[in-house]
Amino acid sequence: MSSGIAQPRLWPILSDADRAALQRVLDRGVLSGAGAPEMTALEEEFAASLGSRFCLATNSGTAALHIALAAAGVGPGDEVIVPALSFIATAQAVLHQGATPVFADVDPATYNIDPVEVVSRMTPGTRAIVPVHLHGLPADMDAINGLAERAGVTVIEDAAQAHGATYKGRAVGTLGAMGAFSLNSTKNLPAGEGGLFVTDSEELWERAARVRFDGLGLPGKWDPRRPLDAASDGLATVRGWMYLPGELTSALARVQLVRLPETTRRSQANAARVTARLARLPGLVAPHVPADRTHVFHKYRLRLGPDRAGIRSSAKALRDRFLQALRFRAEGVEAVLWQTVPLPYHPLFSRPEPYPNATATIDNSVIIASQSYPLFAQPPDVVEARSDGIERAAAAGARRGGLAERSGMRERLAFFGGRSMRPMGTTYVFES
């Protein structure tokens, strides 16, 4: 057991190297541009880190996904299959192209899109599939690629949360026709706000590059003496947007990319520590990681099982009491909800059909730590302290919230050690 007060670490972690990179941009005086040096260097370095041929940096992860959909030829009347559990940007990018997002339920163990559900959602109008590597765990890409190949549709990976993850030895982002990553401040590779598009196809890269730059082609040459006068062909051939990133973002991303392996190792080690501590606790289910892939634990989703703990309670009620117990009883252990309804239940879509696995995942699980103080950023003493708190909360529920205390208020108070508690609001987190 840990002793003393462990101080959590705020994310992102910024070093002297980060500050030097930003100063380098200011000293150069080039803040943006279609041929700007930090941006083009980032693209080369990120592509090399994945083993991909081409990369385009953008001003958000949503933009990276959007230009991939545009490059695939997705448009009005088309359908794109996306998971029912993800951040809203996955579906919004489809809407940006005038297409219709079609939601498929998720696998209850991995929380990623279920290939069986994908089959049931495919129609003659399906143009693309967007598997999301949720929380840093790769989706079942062999099955998804097989479905896509037979149907003649494009696979675009949403790897916004999965920098550094691998599937059968290959980096995520290189497993489909195209991949999209985020550089949002919350991510394992943070740079404020930005994105990265990758592909091995020169044709798709050229299409995406035009969409990113208002329909224009990339400049043929960048002159450091005249950094704002880079020449392009000047003729728009497709509908485009201004999705170029700034140089400060690109410079910061380059330094963070160098540290990404360190971040990944720390994230996996921290997750392993928590999982080992939870293994002996009934009713708590750690993230499932299939043997053929690696998880980078952008988020650590802890699933609760009332039946396993001998507690007669609905999953959602137990989840809410567990959150309360972590905060009150366990000395402020950080735990939050990430997404409160499946994507199709947002008012934007209001789809009435059931998505039982996505709904159950949201109702019976919590995210350990928050986006400001994520698990993957923490030193070992904080990880141990949080694990101590989880154990205490779970033990309190198992001792006092089980079969001996079954009815409404008695069970609720038993979960908190028999004390009356002032209600505490649930924390919700967002990202872009």
Secondary structure by P-SEA (a helix, b strand, c coil): ccccbbbbbccccccaaaaaaaaaaaaaccccccccaaaaaaaaaaaaaaccccccccccaaaaaaaaaaaacccccbbbbbbccccaaaaaaaaaacbbbbbbbcccccccccaaaaaaaccccccbbbbbcccccccaaaaaaaaaaaabbbbbbccccccccccccccccccccbbbbbccccccccccccbbbbbccaaaaaaaaaaaccccccccccccccccccccccccccccccccccaaaaaaaaaaaaaaaaaaaaaaaaaaaaaaaaccccccccccccccccccccbbbbbbbcccccccccaaaaaaaaaaaaaccccccbbbbcccccccccccccccccaaaaaaaaaccccccccccccccccaaaaaaaaaaaaaaaaaaaaccccccccaaaaaaaaaccccccbbbbbbbbcc
